[in-house]
Amino acid sequence: MVWIIGCNGMLGTQVCRTLEENKIEFTGTDSNVSILDYQMLEDFASGKEISCIVNCAAYTAVDKAESDADFARALNADGPRNIARLAKKLGCPLIHISTDYVFDGTASTPISEATPVKPIGVYGNTKAEGEKAISDETSDFYILRTAWLYGFSGKNFVYTMIRAMNSHDSVKVVSDQKGTPTNCETLAGIITKIIEKRLSGAKVSNGIYHVTDLGETTWFDFTNEIKKQALEAGILTNKDCVVNPCSTSEYPTPAKRPAYSVLDKSKIQKELGISIPDWQESLAKFINSPLFDKNRIQ
Ligand SMILES: NC(=O)c1ccc[n+]([C@@H]2O[C@H](COP(=O)([O-])OP(=O)(O)OC[C@H]3O[C@@H](n4cnc5c(N)ncnc54)[C@H](OP(=O)(O)O)[C@@H]3O)[C@@H](O)[C@H]2O)c1
């Protein structure tokens, strides 16, 4: 049985849905079985045949982390260490989610897994510590670094921007940070593929992989695409809302963000023999899905 930790989060919810669609047996826990408590994790696993653990739990409040470093470190580094220790004891693989924020943003071409990490904020730093903690504890791991995630449940940029455009005459969006928006369905599909292969006895090389949708954009251009697709889907009622660009310096936040965080996805595509969709195609899938939550854009 596959164990999804953080099963009620934005990504965790989608991973559970995708496993269910693929008829893979799973169980899920969230804060009720805290990753900070090794004994609690071990007790939960006891008597269950855990074949793979997927960790979607994390401290994800990037700005708040700047003034809450100890708790962020506990959830993003100590928790993953506990999970990795247990995975090793149970003899099962661990799939863990990390982030593009482990990089400093100074690259100008898609970043490969071989690039040394160099975080510029507390969140990225603690996520990098989590990656190291996992590789210290077990060798049977898959660390999937992703970026700019949006999913059906939970707060995310797509819902926020449609809501903002529906209620304002204009919105300002930063145009000097580049990355790749990623539909949780893409990432959950890849997690499921790794699980399917491992459960069938096929080899999937352990290590770090970069997993986002394909292509690159800025938050400003992403917003323009959201506007275009939301209009086509008939869910943007205020079609006259103007989207204006602004610079990062005009919109200061407690945490610094990497200016460029496009990840190179060739390694995961080659390992699994798959092709990942472009971010615009994944956005269309999200906006036009019956699971799109219209209550979140009012
Ligand atoms: N969102 C993004 O744009 C983004 C980008 C790059 C990477 N990532 C990574 O992707 C992963 C999933 O992100 P997400 O946005 O889906 O996160 P999320 O929605 O914030 O979900 C995190 C989940 O972890 C749970 N959790 C918190 N403390 C816990 C504990 N002590 N024990 C067990 N569970 C606990 C939370 O439960 P409560 O709600 O009860 O606290 C929540 O359900 C994370 O590793 C994140 O770092 C996300």
The ligand as an ORCA input file, in Angstrom:
! r2SCAN-3c Opt
* xyz 0 1
  N       2.907     25.326     -3.921
  C       3.933     25.581     -4.725
  O       3.894     26.491     -5.578
  C       5.180     24.747     -4.628
  C       6.265     25.052     -5.463
  C       7.411     24.261     -5.382
  C       7.456     23.195     -4.508
  N       6.398     22.927     -3.695
  C       6.488     21.781     -2.785
  O       5.441     20.904     -3.120
  C       5.004     20.203     -1.947
  C       3.496     20.301     -1.811
  O       3.152     21.671     -1.706
  P       1.633     22.142     -1.489
  O       1.550     23.515     -2.056
  O       0.709     21.071     -1.897
  O       1.616     22.266      0.103
  P       0.372     22.573      1.082
  O      -0.880     22.742      0.307
  O       0.827     23.669      1.980
  O       0.242     21.204      1.888
  C       1.146     20.843      2.891
  C       0.430     19.824      3.762
  O       1.346     19.423      4.816
  C       0.573     19.266      5.980
  N       1.384     19.331      7.203
  C       1.813     20.452      7.852
  N       2.480     20.093      8.963
  C       2.470     18.747      9.030
  C       2.986     17.803      9.937
  N       3.676     18.180     11.029
  N       2.795     16.482      9.703
  C       2.108     16.074      8.605
  N       1.581     16.928      7.703
  C       1.763     18.245      7.905
  C      -0.385     20.444      5.917
  O      -1.448     20.231      6.819
  P      -2.132     21.500      7.579
  O      -2.808     22.273      6.516
  O      -3.046     20.838      8.554
  O      -0.998     22.263      8.230
  C      -0.818     20.393      4.463
  O      -1.918     19.536      4.270
  C       5.799     20.796     -0.792
  O       6.923     19.993     -0.528
  C       6.278     22.132     -1.327
  O       7.483     22.549     -0.705
  C       5.261     23.671     -3.750
*
